[in-house]
Amino acid sequence: MSDIADSLTKADALHFTRPIPKSAGAQMRFLVTRLKSTKAVATTLGISQRTVERYVKNQIRQPKPELAARLESEVRNRWQPLVRKRARAKASTTTGLVIETRARFGFTAAPGTTDDGRMRRITQHLPPEYAARLFAAQEAGAAEPQLRRITAEALQEIYFKDNGARATSLLVEFTDIDYVDFAF
């Protein structure tokens, strides 16, 4: 499950200037224009080329739930790329991003301190350099563990260490994510 990557993609949707197409036919037509062929769309969605052609012509109107979910996900990932790019560039250079999460945080620290992990709900603004690292890793196709490490490092430095003002030897473990949401 890709909690971090999915949350970053959902945060992109907050910046869209138009809603994504609603009907399956309109979504298929959009994908065909983006991927340049019905064969490419069929391969991406795991269905036959003929099925894609039927959706494009509105001969089929209601996809099965699993296909509808894949279709919407693929459309959302390709919708308004310039708007997405502009919003991510702004977050990476000036505004940063806000994370809200509920997860288990464990610590490795000096002897005699509490290092037992516990569930915490944290809402924290992260500076632009962490936003840039997260976006770059996601665009490079990073796996979920790498995105979690970057997020854990950001929370470790900003929230738990207070930008180096306290707990300088603290190392944070970010596990058992209940939810994570980003905004930028």
C-alpha positions as semicolon CSV with decimal commas, in nm:
position;residue;x (nm);y (nm);z (nm)
1;M;0,000;0,000;0,000
2;S;0,143;0,338;-0,096
3;D;0,017;0,580;0,168
4;I;0,265;0,861;0,104
5;A;0,251;0,849;-0,277
6;D;-0,130;0,833;-0,278
7;S;-0,151;1,126;-0,037
8;L;0,079;1,339;-0,252
9;T;-0,133;1,257;-0,558
10;K;-0,452;1,350;-0,369
11;A;-0,294;1,680;-0,267
12;D;-0,236;1,757;-0,635
13;A;-0,612;1,739;-0,692
14;L;-0,665;2,036;-0,461
15;H;-0,502;2,258;-0,725
16;F;-0,697;2,140;-1,030
17;T;-0,887;2,419;-1,203
18;R;-1,140;2,186;-1,368
19;P;-1,296;1,862;-1,246
20;I;-1,183;1,536;-1,404
21;P;-1,423;1,379;-1,657
22;K;-1,711;1,194;-1,489
23;S;-1,832;0,938;-1,743
24;A;-1,632;0,629;-1,837
25;G;-1,646;0,727;-2,206
26;A;-1,506;1,074;-2,139
27;Q;-1,233;0,928;-1,917
28;M;-1,139;0,676;-2,188
29;R;-1,130;0,946;-2,455
30;F;-0,904;1,154;-2,231
31;L;-0,666;0,861;-2,179
32;V;-0,659;0,789;-2,552
33;T;-0,556;1,149;-2,621
34;R;-0,283;1,133;-2,353
35;L;-0,145;0,789;-2,438
36;K;-0,194;0,837;-2,815
37;S;-0,356;0,498;-2,887
38;T;-0,630;0,265;-2,771
39;K;-0,374;-0,014;-2,747
40;A;-0,167;0,181;-2,495
41;V;-0,478;0,253;-2,288
42;A;-0,578;-0,114;-2,301
43;T;-0,233;-0,219;-2,180
44;T;-0,237;0,040;-1,901
45;L;-0,581;-0,065;-1,776
46;G;-0,537;-0,438;-1,834
47;I;-0,832;-0,474;-2,072
48;S;-0,869;-0,546;-2,443
49;Q;-0,824;-0,283;-2,711
50;R;-1,175;-0,352;-2,839
51;T;-1,320;-0,278;-2,494
52;V;-1,144;0,058;-2,495
53;E;-1,288;0,133;-2,839
54;R;-1,638;0,048;-2,714
55;Y;-1,602;0,289;-2,420
56;V;-1,474;0,562;-2,653
57;K;-1,784;0,521;-2,874
58;N;-2,012;0,505;-2,567
59;Q;-2,125;0,153;-2,658
60;I;-2,036;0,053;-2,301
61;R;-2,127;0,303;-2,032
62;Q;-2,084;0,137;-1,691
63;P;-1,747;-0,023;-1,609
64;K;-1,713;-0,284;-1,338
65;P;-1,607;-0,133;-1,004
66;E;-1,243;-0,246;-1,023
67;L;-1,206;-0,108;-1,378
68;A;-1,380;0,216;-1,278
69;A;-1,130;0,261;-0,993
70;R;-0,828;0,195;-1,219
71;L;-0,971;0,424;-1,486
72;E;-1,030;0,711;-1,246
73;S;-0,684;0,664;-1,093
74;E;-0,512;0,676;-1,433
75;V;-0,709;0,983;-1,538
76;R;-0,637;1,159;-1,207
77;N;-0,263;1,085;-1,242
78;R;-0,256;1,247;-1,587
79;W;-0,505;1,530;-1,537
80;Q;-0,378;1,889;-1,574
81;P;-0,004;1,819;-1,566
82;L;0,094;2,187;-1,596
83;V;-0,125;2,288;-1,302
84;R;0,023;2,003;-1,098
85;K;0,378;2,098;-1,201
86;R;0,324;2,465;-1,113
87;A;0,178;2,382;-0,768
88;R;0,460;2,138;-0,690
89;A;0,723;2,389;-0,803
90;K;0,577;2,653;-0,571
91;A;0,569;2,408;-0,279
92;S;0,927;2,299;-0,354
93;T;1,065;2,651;-0,362
94;T;0,857;2,879;-0,140
95;T;0,559;2,745;0,053
96;G;0,652;2,391;0,156
97;L;0,378;2,149;0,251
98;V;0,167;2,052;0,549
99;I;0,147;1,693;0,669
100;E;-0,127;1,558;0,889
101;T;-0,076;1,203;1,006
102;R;-0,166;0,951;1,268
103;A;0,101;0,687;1,298
104;R;0,326;0,503;1,540
105;F;0,645;0,689;1,617
106;G;0,929;0,505;1,787
107;F;1,262;0,654;1,883
108;T;1,625;0,561;1,917
109;A;1,779;0,800;2,167
110;A;2,025;0,826;2,454
111;P;1,998;0,567;2,736
112;G;1,743;0,647;3,001
113;T;1,495;0,809;2,766
114;T;1,156;0,681;2,656
115;D;1,185;0,505;2,321
116;D;0,863;0,306;2,321
117;G;0,664;0,370;2,008
118;R;0,315;0,512;2,043
119;M;0,040;0,641;1,817
120;R;0,055;1,015;1,765
121;R;-0,150;1,255;1,560
122;I;0,074;1,523;1,415
123;T;0,000;1,822;1,194
124;Q;0,320;1,996;1,089
125;H;0,437;2,240;0,823
126;L;0,741;2,105;0,639
127;P;0,985;2,344;0,468
128;P;1,028;2,353;0,089
129;E;1,345;2,139;0,085
130;Y;1,153;1,838;0,219
131;A;0,872;1,899;-0,029
132;A;1,129;1,906;-0,310
133;R;1,285;1,580;-0,190
134;L;0,946;1,406;-0,166
135;F;0,835;1,523;-0,511
136;A;1,168;1,432;-0,671
137;A;1,162;1,085;-0,517
138;Q;0,800;1,025;-0,624
139;E;0,868;1,140;-0,980
140;A;1,176;0,916;-0,993
141;G;0,953;0,619;-0,907
142;A;1,070;0,572;-0,549
143;A;0,915;0,291;-0,349
144;E;0,699;0,356;-0,044
145;P;0,979;0,278;0,209
146;Q;1,198;0,554;0,062
147;L;0,910;0,805;0,075
148;R;0,847;0,704;0,438
149;R;1,216;0,757;0,523
150;I;1,208;1,109;0,376
151;T;0,885;1,187;0,566
152;A;1,025;1,042;0,889
153;E;1,342;1,247;0,850
154;A;1,137;1,562;0,793
155;L;0,922;1,503;1,102
156;Q;1,231;1,408;1,302
157;E;1,410;1,734;1,220
158;I;1,116;1,975;1,226
159;Y;0,876;1,832;1,485
160;F;1,079;1,620;1,725
161;K;1,417;1,798;1,714
162;D;1,265;2,144;1,667
163;N;1,520;2,234;1,396
164;G;1,813;2,119;1,609
165;A;1,708;2,300;1,927
166;R;1,658;1,978;2,126
167;A;1,710;1,601;2,121
168;T;2,004;1,618;1,881
169;S;2,075;1,242;1,882
170;L;1,714;1,134;1,833
171;L;1,627;0,901;1,542
172;V;1,259;0,860;1,454
173;E;1,083;0,550;1,318
174;F;0,761;0,618;1,124
175;T;0,549;0,298;1,116
176;D;0,192;0,169;1,139
177;I;0,045;0,460;0,947
178;D;-0,325;0,501;1,021
179;Y;-0,356;0,788;0,772
180;V;-0,141;1,057;0,617
181;D;-0,259;1,366;0,429
182;F;-0,056;1,634;0,256
183;A;-0,155;1,984;0,150
184;F;0,048;2,240;-0,041
